[in-house]
Amino acid sequence: MAREHTDILIAGGGIAGLTAAAAFASQGRQVTLVSPAPPVVAQQEDGSDLRSTAFLQPARDLFDMAGLWPHLAPKAIPLEGLRIVDTVDWPPRTRDSREFRSEDILDGPFGWNLLNVDTNAALMSALEGRDGITLRFGTGFADMLTRDRESIVRLSDGTRLSAQLVVAMDGRNSAVRAAAGIDVDVIRYGQTALAFTVQHPLPHGNVSTEFYNEGGPFTMVPLPDVDGQPASAIVWMNPSAKAQNLSSLSSEELSDIASQRACNMFGPLRIISPIRHWPIAAQKARALTAPRTAILAEAAHVVPPIGAQGLNTSLNDLAALLKAMEGATDPGAPAVLAAYNKARAADISRRVQAIDLFNRITRSGLPSLQHLRLSGLKAIHGIAPVRKAVMRAGMGGN
Ligand SMILES: Cc1cc2nc3c(=O)[nH]c(=O)nc-3n(C[C@H](O)[C@H](O)[C@H](O)COP(=O)(O)OP(=O)(O)OC[C@H]3O[C@@H](n4cnc5c(N)ncnc54)[C@H](O)[C@@H]3O)c2cc1C
């Protein structure tokens, strides 16, 4: 029996993998995406992760190019500002509050926030039935045999197919990365993020607010109104033992503590979703390519959820791979993979290091580091060129 062939095999049906399928097909490639389970498209489903993702401006360019933005736009809330509130002690005392505005460096907003379930649903509606894309949910990448001109991939259901390029977007425990013999360096922080959704009486004004205090940031990202009331997605980083204690509280008790943690800036918060736990780690693959293989997204890098860097860095990987493939007849040729590696390796290393350092400083209860946090915020915000440079770097620029 003839073996099935595809130009590009994508392992992983997360947001990054689904976006890649549309983008590669827009370049005229035949794409097969495999993933053990279909994406969760409703908040009530068991696997719903309750997170939202703030997609920064460069992600929008990619969504436009792949024909995805019209599907995403109806559920997207623009992010026009980022407010940093520096607090100490308990109950928290505000030392300083600064707002970074998108009009300082851009014509439009910094980006758009969407619930992950809404993003998944929009991406699925855009992909289904689209030419050049085969979606195979219920099976995953198992292993591969790499030859000069192609890779022979065995899937977990036993079928085999050949691909000119295998793209690893199968998450932090990537089976493709392991099959390619690429190790990872991991930093564990002993921190856990709690993710949940709240309603609040006062409007968020399309501004994302990060409250810093010992333990890590408490981030409120604007969502569309729920039942006519303003709503936000919360990501709250804490030492893991404290996160465990917090999540054993009743919803009312936790809502009260969360309101205090947010300095009551938006009035009393009311939790309207279950609570999900995310252990925090940083991770970096020791290589981004192997013969016929490109490593992208969380298979390549994991960072703590600070400054909306995770998935946006993943989409920067995708943009770089698309650029490297432009005009190439063979998407997995050594020159394409070398160009991808050249475009991304240094930026990924810098970003993982910078967020690691930022996390260590901002979560610390040491007075010297708390002082550094405050003086750093004042210095960055107070000097216009520095402020703009930091904002541009956060958007994915160098
Ligand atoms: C609390 C929190 C908040 C965050 N907020 C933001 C934010 O605002 N902005 C931002 O940019 N980032 C954010 N991030 C980071 C972002 O969520 C992650 O970067 C992103 O979800 C990872 O996407 P991914 O597609 O790489 O991996 P995943 O979402 O983990 O997807 C991997 C996929 O691969 C599949 N898979 C597993 N094994 C196999 C296999 N053998 N074969 C094929 N497929 C396989 C899985 O089923 C899954 O579908 C946040 C992270 C956390 C923890």
The ligand as a Gaussian input file, in Angstrom:
#p B3LYP/6-31G(d) Opt

LIG

0 1
 C       -1.392000      30.715000      33.316000
 C       -0.782000      31.015000      31.970000
 C       -1.142000      32.168000      31.258000
 C       -0.570000      32.445000      30.003000
 N       -0.895000      33.609000      29.337000
 C       -0.295000      33.903000      28.148000
 C       -0.566000      35.133000      27.434000
 O       -1.359000      35.974000      27.863000
 N        0.095000      35.356000      26.249000
 C        0.981000      34.455000      25.749000
 O        1.572000      34.706000      24.678000
 N        1.225000      33.273000      26.368000
 C        0.621000      32.985000      27.561000
 N        0.891000      31.812000      28.195000
 C        1.722000      30.811000      27.530000
 C        0.872000      30.018000      26.538000
 O       -0.339000      29.605000      27.139000
 C        1.621000      28.790000      26.065000
 O        2.803000      29.254000      25.436000
 C        0.814000      28.036000      25.041000
 O       -0.383000      27.568000      25.543000
 C        1.592000      26.859000      24.553000
 O        1.071000      26.530000      23.303000
 P        1.680000      25.314000      22.482000
 O        0.795000      25.174000      21.308000
 O        3.144000      25.477000      22.283000
 O        1.543000      24.078000      23.471000
 P        0.243000      23.341000      24.006000
 O       -0.913000      24.262000      24.155000
 O        0.701000      22.562000      25.207000
 O       -0.118000      22.357000      22.820000
 C        0.596000      21.184000      22.582000
 C       -0.300000      20.276000      21.789000
 O        0.436000      19.109000      21.426000
 C       -0.381000      17.970000      21.632000
 N        0.477000      16.798000      21.769000
 C        1.024000      16.273000      22.878000
 N        1.720000      15.167000      22.576000
 C        1.634000      15.001000      21.229000
 C        2.145000      14.039000      20.311000
 N        2.897000      12.991000      20.702000
 N        1.854000      14.181000      19.001000
 C        1.079000      15.210000      18.549000
 N        0.572000      16.144000      19.387000
 C        0.850000      16.032000      20.710000
 C       -1.216000      18.330000      22.845000
 O       -2.370000      17.508000      22.946000
 C       -1.537000      19.790000      22.534000
 O       -2.648000      19.881000      21.667000
 C        0.357000      31.532000      29.452000
 C        0.714000      30.367000      30.152000
 C        0.158000      30.114000      31.409000
 C        0.587000      28.864000      32.160000

